[in-house]
Amino acid sequence: MKFKSTRFVSMILDNLIWLLVAFALIIFSSLSPSFRAPYNLVNILNRTAALGMLVIGQAFAMMSGNFDLSSESGLGLTAMVAGLFLASVTNGGLGFEVSPIVAILLMVVVGLTIGLINGFLITRLRMNNLIVTIAMLMILRGLVYIISPGATASFFPDSFNWLGAGALFKIPQTKGFLAIPVPTVFIILAFIIAHIITRYTQFGRNIFAVGSNPVAAKDAGIDTDRIIRNVYLISGFCMAVAGLLAAGRLDSATPRTGEGLIFPVQAAAVVGGVSLFGGRGTMIGAFGGFALWSILDAGLSILKVSPFWIEASRGLLLLFAVALDAFKVKGMHRQALEETLSTSHIGRKDTNIVID
Amino acid sequence: MTTQETNSTQIPILVMKDVSKAFPGVQALRRVTLSVLPGEIHGLVGKNGAGKSTLMAVLMGITEPNEGTIEINGKVFSTMTSKEAIEAGIAYVPQHVAMMDSLTVAENILAGELPKNKLGFINWNKVNGEAEERLKRLNLKIDVTKKVEGLGVAEQTMLAISKALFGNAKLIILDEPTASLSRSDINRLFNFVKSLKDKGVAFVYISHHLEEVFEICDRVTVMRDGRVVDTCEVKNIDVPQLIMMMVGEGVEDYTRDSTCTDEIVFVLNKLTRRGYYEDISLQIKKGEVIGITGLQGCGAEQLGKGLFGLEYRGIGEIKINGKEFTAKKPIDSFNEGLAYLPQDRYRFGLVGVRPVRENVTYPILKRLIRMMNLINRNEEKEIVDGYIKGLEIITPSQDQPVRLLSGGNQQKVVFAKLASTKPNVLILHEPTQGVDVRAKMDIFRIIDELAKQGVATIVISTEIRELIGICDRILVMNNGRLTHEYKKGAKDTTPENILYAIEGGKKNHE
């Protein structure tokens, strides 16, 4: 009886994020007509797509038991590199005005290089991942200021901006058109791909193994260092795509592009059930966390809630998510203990089991 | 148990009765009963994981037992806090004594009650005098103005014991106190402990050095698998008997028919890793099960790890089915037909939070990959289902996180993982550690089944009776060399002989 109920509770806990998403959607929709307008709904994820790409990168890193805190600066740097090469001298660029394809390739190269450096320092030199990526966060942001220098590059070709600001198709409405933004569709696709990689490939399996027990993973024949290096490469790639989304959306790259995103990125991943301790979580969950974050963002600003309260409510949400994670781990321990007890002669009569 | 009756005239200072304790995945104590008399040095022995530490943690009020009572000096506790334990007179002196190293001996002794003069300053003369006075009462000569970090390990231990006594301790737990001491230091420590014993202080003495138990203890309690095997008067037993109790008697013996063939699968030729093992030459046939046993640190553990590629292997020739074995990493070992079961499955064998299915298929995922790099989930499920049925793994589903399974079933999952790689050579390190008797029988059957399929198996274990049951040959390792060989069914293949070979090697060395 009790076992069933704990299973049920754990099922609810596992899918809690979607209940929260639904709850937030319903609340905001009922409170504000402009929130529930189709235009707003399709744009919720549009505004935060760059954040979403970073969440993907972060989720990969966290599943492998690592962190990548450098991603917001990586976004800024890739965006600035592209901006400098694309924009004319008068618009803050270097005047090369390269074709968008070349600019995007450059961004990817920069992103992968960041990932390569992170992975190298962490696996080859055995440096702490937290410190390495915090250092990179500062170094890369500094680089953005150095190369720009401190100025904004803007006015890019439309084809470059398509991913970040384009409309996929337009649905005729009574008044004008409802444009489906490219980023909304793109970020959903990106999460689906990430989900397939983590769940249905050997690489994905190995990420989880490395994240939850690196020693056992090694014994099972997994090259743990290679997995971690690849995870950081993916994270670097995600930074580049996020940079493309952000630069395209604003039609400019400022030295501050991406600044302050890293904590929302962490928060969205954790709220979505990606464990801070590695090895647990799904990309679908991370998407839920990202969606919840975006909905709160859009909803609270439409309701004209004071930005101070928005910040505080974000903090509360994060605390809640971490508490939930801790609660889940504790629950697992308890369940294991109960099962041990029930098969032993002690039985489950002891109701005050202390979990050590 | 008979011995306890002869002493029943004395009232025990400590009686632990029917104490049980379960942790997730393992039952650490099962109805343990222990009594200690005043003025007694009571040995507590058992292999790693036998439950000694848990029992002491319960006694110190660190771990709360699930059932049972603790009676100290007539006061009965069912649960006890650390503070209550100390107040009742229990003190613990660990192998590495923790004191305020940078303070003097006197400051350590009088910590918290330093005498002050009228101005509120510490009266150092009085501090040192008082400390000296107290140590004198125990016949201990230590310069009280010396800093503790300047003392030898033996002095530190004696000081810790004294400090416990000043705090009115009645029962002192000594946990491996001699591990880093020279013989003369041990003698001084033992004399000190014996002098206190004459004053009526009781000791629980935990040690892996069995000779010491005979040297200093009055009675000894042997633990195994979370149970008390027996409590004996030391003068009534000898070392082999004690070891027999530690490694287990009365466990249902398992035997199997040899499946050994003539075809040689695995050849080791003069494998040497300096400081660990030397000149290891072995030929193992298809379907043969051999056991390697020896004292802790004899090199068998390193040999297993080295062969699998977890540690440096050393130099020498290794062949599997006539082909040179060169794997440097575990994944290559799997591919070249060698699989290894680590001793500590929680840390090395399993990815606890991940489901059973994933844990079984980690090494063989490559074979399951189909179109576009995706894993063929149906095939994977079928394979895992096969192993769950074949090995009788009890789990609600393939998706159950392995750490929620019982110890025996977890071990079977590790076996399934190894079996899935279809190895030619299987190395098992303490395969039955921490599993219950029924699961042990299942594991023996699995080993038998794999041997029937032609796998050459090496079992590295200290469970001599189990080795006699399952192995075609048992090799004894002493200081990195294979010194004795016992064949299945031979007359001299008895636990006593093998124990003698294990211990004998040690005596030669020292």
Interface residues (C-beta under 8 A of the other chain):
Chain A: I196 Y200 T201 Q202 F203 R205 N206 F208 A209 S212 N213 V215 A216 A217 K218 D219 A220 G221 I222 D223 G279 R280 M332 H333 Q335 A336 L337 E339 T340 L341 T343 S344 H345 I346 D350 I353 V354 I355 D356
Chain B: S20 A22 F23 P24 G25 V26 Q27 R30 R31 T63 E64 N66 E67 F308 L310 K329 P330 I331 S333 F334 Y340 P342 R347 F348 G349 L350 V351 G352 V353 R354 E358 T361 Y362 P363 L365 K366 I369 N373 L374 I375 R377 P401 R403 L404 S406 K417
